[in-house]
Amino acid sequence: MFSTLMQDVRFALRQLRKTPGFTATAILTLALGIGANAAIFTLVNAVLLRNLPVVDPATLVHIGDNNDCCVGSGTPRDDDFALFDTNTYEQIKKNVPEFEELAAMQAGFGYRPVTVRRDRAQELARSVMGEFVSGNYFDTFGLKPYSGRLITNSDDAAGAPVVAVMSYQTWQHDYAGDPSIVGSTFWVNTKAVTIAGIAPKGFYGDRLMTTPPDFYFPIEGMPVLASVPYVHNPGSRWLYIVGRIKPGVQMGPLNDKINALLRQYVADTRAYSKDKDRLAKVHTVLTPGGSGIQHMQEQYASNLKMLMMISGIVLLIACANIANLLLARGMARKVEMSVRTALGASRTRVARQLLTESIVLAILSGIAGLAVAYAGTHMLLALAFPDSTAVPIDANPSLPVLGFAFLLSVVTGVLFGVAPAWIASQAEPADALRSGSRTTTSGATLLQRGLVVLQAALSLVLLVGAGLFSQSLRRLEHTDLKLDSRNRYIVHINPQAAGYSVTQMEAFQQTLVERFHALPGVVNVGISSYTPMEDDNWGTGVQLQGKPSLQSDASIVRVSPEYFDSVGTRVVMGRSINRNDTPSSPTVAVVNQAFVRKMFNANENPIGRHFGGDVESAGDYEIVGVVEDTPYQAVQWKDHRMYFIAPVQRPPSAAKEPIEQDQSLYPGAIVIQTDRPISNMAALTQRTLASINPNLTIVRFDTFDEQIAAQFNNDRLLARLTMLFGMLALLLATVGLYGVTAYSVARRTSEIGIRMALGAERGSVVAMVMRGAMTQTVLGLAIGVPIAFLCVRYIKAQLYEASGIDLSVLLLAITTLIVATSLAGMIPARKAASTDPAKALRTE
């Protein structure tokens, strides 16, 4: 059997070598289909299927089923806990022996970078990602150091010298693998830290992120390095918890036990002590932890699944195209099959040979497809993460991707090879003895035409999808954001990491404004907690004074006097924050129009009214102005209530807490407006900050346009890829129609010659051929349009302000398909019309 198989393979290779045009066309067509699928699968495997590179990930359990972030107070949504305070973590660790190890890690490290500088001459401070973790963090994952040692429980103790573990990637990329790094001193947020070791190669932390940690620190080092007050505050939830369960432990009883303990821990808190019914609803959900805390998965899962389906449709079109090529080739080899059958070959043997040829062709296409996949994955990574350089996703084909490509090749080989092999194997031996072409030269078969109809239908669906996503992106990008991004620059900073205390913030912000105003061309300098169209949000409750029954939630931003001018947001009523709003003056707030619509009646004047976080503090802020509704986290977040307060004012209700613990007073961003574009603004900004404090580094620098555009990366990825796949599908469908039409014309040469000899005009011949081609296209449209209407129901959630298929998109897709197929049919139609009747008849 093996010998026969090898004989078939060698024969298949000879046959493919004899027809280089067919072979190249088939391999390129399939390589595009297989490569597109393998490229998408590379991301699917990395983001959705890949486990953490740790020991036995199947035994890891995450306590929680959502990604609440980053420092929470009060109660979580639906009383579902996934974010925990330090005391709750320690109590669960102590009272749940079902875990071999139970580790905790900082939830929002991506929003709190650290400033590091190696302790030697000429070293500059840099802003990097640092994650605070429990002492048993690395033990829980079963990891060993690449060099030196990892963090231990003794490091995570109050008063212990602060140590750090550096990631392998950072060690290689930033320090060229210098072995002297281990044991050396780094200044982290101006505090001395010893590098204990290097994390294992390939480990990117407990979650897949575009900005994985560069350094790992013990939790007890956080009060020292970050000066935050919430590490041991029972009311502050800031930790994720992941544990490794012991063999034989059942998840259901374990979940019940943790829920009972959790209710016990929160029973005395203000939110639950007087509401026993709500206390009974307190719970957490245990979820598999082997793939990490699900951050990027939630963000990209729906997009990747949809792209996988779209690339599958492209592959199906490619298979239909190849099947048509093989059907035509099989019909052309019918005499050969007849001779082989006459010489004693069984129909099964002939079919097996042809099927082997199809599979060999598919495997060769799969190999070529890997090259397409490699290039395609690089393109996808560049589109999906345009500003990230440390995404822990490898574009090189992995074993799962290689296996996927090989399996896909074999499946497609069988899929498009079965029907042609069966049809060709049905050749009768007597056919070999017949020399007249009239007995064997009918037009294209029903199956061939049916495959063209299928290609046209699927192409229309993809073209409609591409049009809808492009239209959605266009709507997003042309939304009136109530901003002016021209000649604006966003500079993210972290003064706390540079060693500043909260009490220094008033003078520090004044210094920032003065130094940046001294730069040529600077018009406005705004300072704020965060800025419009960035991935950040500070949420709080809102209670309007005099209306105890009216409660809501809103986002809060601290802003300086020039802030609204710097971002281009207009004040529509009252006034803005100004220089008279000092720590000693009455606390004031500016609210947005959505706040007014929610909290006041239509004819009520909000100016002069007061509000706070709850009934007791409802007099905290006086409303002095109203600004336009500007989207801060996303355009899709509509009718979102916001209020803006002075940069260093504290409301009366906050007086009971020391000012040193008020982390909200630290600014996070500077918005610089200039009178003209300044090409070296980043360098000027870095020098200005360094002149104020050498440890004051740029966390992130963007033009305002770049920051806004970054919020549409996912939508841009979908629009571009669906357009790419749509055009590829259109090309394949057009080639398929051209092939079938040209094949039909070639088979009907004698018939066309007779028609023209009997007086048929060239125009009627062209019309006859075009009629056949357009009939297939129209049938494809008739099938594709209902499918498109059905499919749009499943992608509507991913489209912006779309209720269904826009008529203009549908008409454009239909027109594009008709034009393309008309061109494909016209070429063989014109060739048919130029047939010489005498020559056509002599082909007999």
ABEGO torsion letter per residue (X at the ends): XAAAAAAAAAAAAAAAAABAAAAAAAAAAAAAAAAAAAAAAAAAAAAAABBBBBBGAAABBBBEABABOABBBEBBBGGBBABBBAAAAAAAAAABAABABBBBBBAAAAABBBBBBBBBBGBBBBBBBBBBBBAAAAAAAGBBBABEBBBBAAABBBGBBBBBBBBAAAAAAAAGGBAAABGBBBBBGGBBBBBABBBBBGBAEABBBABBBABBBBAAAAAAAAGBAAAABAABBABBBBBBBBBGBBAAAAAAAAAAAAAAAAAABAAAAABAAAAAABBBBBBBAAAEBBAAAAAAAAAAAAAAAAAAAAAAAAAAAAAAAAAAAAAAAAAAAAAAAAAGBBAAAAAAAAAAAAAAAAAAAAAAAAAAAAAAAAAAAAAABAABAABBBBABBBAAAAAAAAAAAAAAAAAAAAAAAAAAAABBAAAAABABAAAABBBBBAAAAAAAAAAAAAAAAAAAAAAAAAAAAAAAAABBAGBBABGBBBBBBBAAAAGBBAAAAAAAAAAAAAAAAABBGBABBBBBABBBGBBBBBBBBBBBBGBAABBBBBBBBBBBAAAAAAAGBBBABEBBBBAABBAABBBBBBBBAAAAAAABBAABBABGBBBBABAAAAAABBBABBBBBBBAABAABBGBBBBBBBAABBBAAAAABBAAABAAABBABBBBBBABBBAAAAAAAAAAAAAABAABBBABBBBAAAAAAAAAAAAAAAAAAAAAAAAAAAAAAAAAAAAAAAAAAAAAAAAAAAAAAAGBBAAAAAAAAAAAAAAAAAAAAAAAAAAAAAAAAAAAAABBGBAEBBAAAAAAAAAAAAAAAAAAAAAAAAAAAABBAAAAAAAX
